[in-house]
Amino acid sequence: MRDSLDHLPEKKQRELARGVAIIHEEFEEALKLSTSERKKKARIEKIILFGSHARDDWVDDNRLDGYRSDYDLLIIVNNEKLCDPGAEWRNRAEDRLLRLMSQDHPVPGPEYTMIVHTLHDINDRLERGRQFFLNIAKQGILLYELKGSKTFIKPKPLSPEVALEESQMYFETWYPDAEHFHEDFIANVAKGRERLASFYLHQSVESAYHCLMLTFTLHSPETHNIKELRSWAEAFEPRLIEVWPRETKKIQASFNLLREAYVKARYSKKFSIPSDDLQWLGQRTKLLLKLVKTLCEERLGTN
């Protein structure tokens, strides 16, 4: 694993350094007042940059509707409970990083996406040949390491035959779910149940992205946030970028409403997505499903 960012412009190096500092600050702030012995011993062991900025194939189109690659960070902590997507330190860090990049750019800057695991979990996945983590171990760049922190074990890649069998299993599980959720969306729109329809549409999009990531890498981030899933999937397969245009703030707002539907469509009777927006989101989701199926079948050699 490398530890140099010399391939990146100085501005990006500064942004990553500031991002790492913010993560540490919010981690310490959230835990410093705890009386729990477990929390007092909580530590960040490593922060690793992976994805397009580590591979040096990132995109930074500064037009308002331009595509910008995210900063993808793997954060390794010493306790499984710190990995919870709802953990206070993580929410605080994500909110602050989002504000930082919104304020410092004339157009929205690249966002930070974080995945959080323990070293034990990472080593277990490396031992089982999870391609997503094999790529991180090979291509990742170490941004921070706690003194005395243990290293990754030597990866054990799966045989092509076993990897293909597992990929096929994931595709056959997740893609039908994505299609069925889209059918549920259509049925509920026809019955005038648009709030419930928006939830099923969210589930269709989420399942499609999990399907793609699992089929290609045997791993998908454990999140319901379709904006994060979209970022990871698009960085992995740029052909997906065309599915969700970014030309106007209205278009971006429509996607954000769909992201909120996972929670609000179930628990807030006041939540709604305008009918025209919902129809447009349904059409784009249909395109997403078609493209994910094509890409996965290419991967599996069935297309």
N, C-alpha and C positions, 0 to 999 in steps of 0.2 A: 504494500500500500504506500502511495506517495504522500508527501507532506508539503508540496510546493504548489503555489497558485500562480507561478510566473507566467503561465499561458493565458491568464485573464488580464484584462485592462485594470489599471490601478483603481478606477472607480468601483469596479466589481469586487476587487480585493477589499476595499474599504467597507463596502456594504456587507460583505460576508463577515468581516471582523466585527462590525457593529452588531450584526445579527447574533453572533456567538456571545458577545458581551451581554446583550439583552436577555438571551436565554438563561445565562448564568444569574443575572440580576433578578429575574422573575422567579427562578427556581429557589434562590436563597431567600427572597422576600416572602414567598408563600410558605416556607418551611421554618423560618427562624423563630417564630413565636410558638411553635408546637412544643407541647410537653411530652409527646410520645417519644420513647427511646428509639423506636424504629425510624421515625421521621428525622430525628436528630442525626441519625447515621446515614441519611439519604445522600447520595452522591451522583453527579453526572460523571461517568467514567470516560466517555469518548463522544466527540461530535465529528461526524464524517460527511463530507460533501460527496454526493453521488449524482448520477444522471447526466444530463447534457452539459452542465457547467464543469463537471469532472472530466467528461469525455472530450470536451472542447468542440462540440457541435451545436452549441446553444444558438438561439435566435433572439434578436433584440430589435424588433421593428417598432420604431418610436412614433409611428402614426397612431392616431387615436384608436383606429380599429386594428392596429397591428398586433401580431402575435409575439409574446415575450415568454421565453423559457423561464420557468420557476427555478429558485434555488432549492434543491432537494437535499434535505438533511436527515441523516440517521443519528439519533441520539441514544446512547447506551447508558442505562442507569443501573443501579445496584439492587433495585427492589421491584418485583413484578407489579406491585400496586401503583407505582409511579408511571406505569405504561398506560394506565386508563385514559382513553381519549377525553374524558370529562375531568381529569385531574386539574386542580386549581392552577398549579404552576404552568401547565401547558396552555390552558385557556388564556391566562394573563400574557404569556409570551406571544402567542399567536395574534392576540388583539393588538399588542403593542407593535409587533413587526408589521402588521397590516397598516396601521396608522403611519408608521415610519416611511414606508414605501409610497404611500399616498401623498404624503406631505413633501417628499423630496424630489418629486418628478412632475414635470409639466403635464404628462399623461401618466396614468397608473403604471408604476414600475413593476418589475418582476416580483412575484410573491414568494414567500418562504413556505414550503410544505415540509412537515416533519413527520417522521415515523419514529416511534419510541419502543425499544426492546431492551431486555437484559442481555448480558454477554452469554449467559447460559442458553438463552433462547436462540441467539444468533448462531452459536456453535452447534446447537442441535440441528438447525436448519442447514448449516454448511455440511454437517455429517450426513444429512439425508439428501444432499444434492439439490437444494432449492436454487434454481438458476438465478432468481432475483438477487439472492444474497451472495451467490458465487460472483455475480457481476460487480457487486459492491466491494467485495473483498479484493477483486482484481483491479477495478478501475477507480475505486474511491480515493478521496484525498482527506487525510487526517487534519482536521482543523483544531482539535483540542484533545489532549489525553491526560487523564489524572495520573500523577506519578505513582508508579507501582501497579497500575492497571494491567491485567493479564491481556494476552494477545488472542487473536482468533486461532482456532485449530486449523490444521491443514484440510482444505475442502476435499470432499469425496464426490466427484461428479457421478450422476446416474448414468447408467448405460443408455444409449439412444433408444433402445427398445422399451425399457422401463419408463423413461421420460415421455415417450410417445403414448404409451398406454395410460399414464396418469393424465396427460393433456387431453386425451380423448374422453376420459371419464369426466373431467371438469367441464369440457364443452357440452357433453351430453346431459349434464346436470343443470348448468347455469343458463345455457341459451334457451332451452324450452321455457324456463322460468321467466326470462325476459320477454319472450313472445306472449306467454299467458298473461303476464301483468299488463301488457299493451292491449290485449283483448279485453281484459277487465276494465281498462281505461275507456275503451270505445263503448263498451256496454253501459257503463255508468254515465257517460256523456249523453247517450241516447235516452236515458231515463231521467235526465236533468239533475243528476247527482254530481255536480261539477267539483265540489269540494273533495268528495271521496275519489272521483276520477283523477284529481291531481296527485293524490297519494299513490294510486296505482301507477301513474305515469312515472313518478319519482322512482318507484320500485323497478320499473322496466329499465330505466336508464342505469340505475345502480347495478342491477343484475348484468346488464350488457357489459359494463366496464369490468366488473369482477370476472365475467366470463373471459374477456380478452386477456386480462392480466394472468389469470390462472392457466389458461390454455398455453400462453407463451412462456410463462416463467414459473408456474406451479406455486405462485404466491400472489396475493392481492392484499393491499393495506386494509386493516380492520377498521373501516369507517363507513358511515352512511352519508358522508358529505360528498355529494356528486361533483362539487366544484374541485375538490382535491382529487377525486378519482379521475375526473376529466383531465386535469393537469398531468397526472402520472401517465395516463393512457396516451395522451397526445405527445408527450415527450418520448414515449416508447415507440409509438407508431404515428408519425406526422400526418399520414393520410386521414386521420380522424379530425384534424383541425377544421376541415371544411364543413363538418356537421353543424357546428355552432358558430355562426357569424358574430362578429363583435363590432359591426359598423356604427351602431348608435347606443346611447345609454339606455334607451327603451328596450332594445334587444337584450342587452346585458341584464337589465332589471327583470325581464321575463324569466331568464334562466335562474336568477337569484330567487325569484318566487317559487320556482320548482324545487330549488334546493331546500327552501324553508318548508315545503309541503310535507316532508317526512315527519316533522313534529306537529306543525300547526294545522295541517289538514285533519289530523286525528283529535287534537285537543282544543282547538279554537273554532267555535261555531262562526266567528266573524271572518275567518280566513277565506279568501277567495282569489282566484286568478281570473282576470277578464276573459270572457269567452273567446275573443279573437286571439288573445295571447295563448290560451289553452289549446286552441286549434293549431296554431303555429308550432307550439311545443310538441304536440302530438305528431305533426308531420316531420319535424326534425328528429324525433325519437325513432320514427319508422325508418328514416334514412340511417340513423345510427345502428339500428338492428341489422339492416341489410349489409352495411359495411363491416360490422363486427363479424357477421357470419362469413362473409367473403374472406376476411383476413384470417380467421380461425381455420377455415377449410384449406386455405393456402398453407398454413402452418402444418396442418395435419396431413397434407398431401391428398385431400379428398376433392379438391377443386381443380 
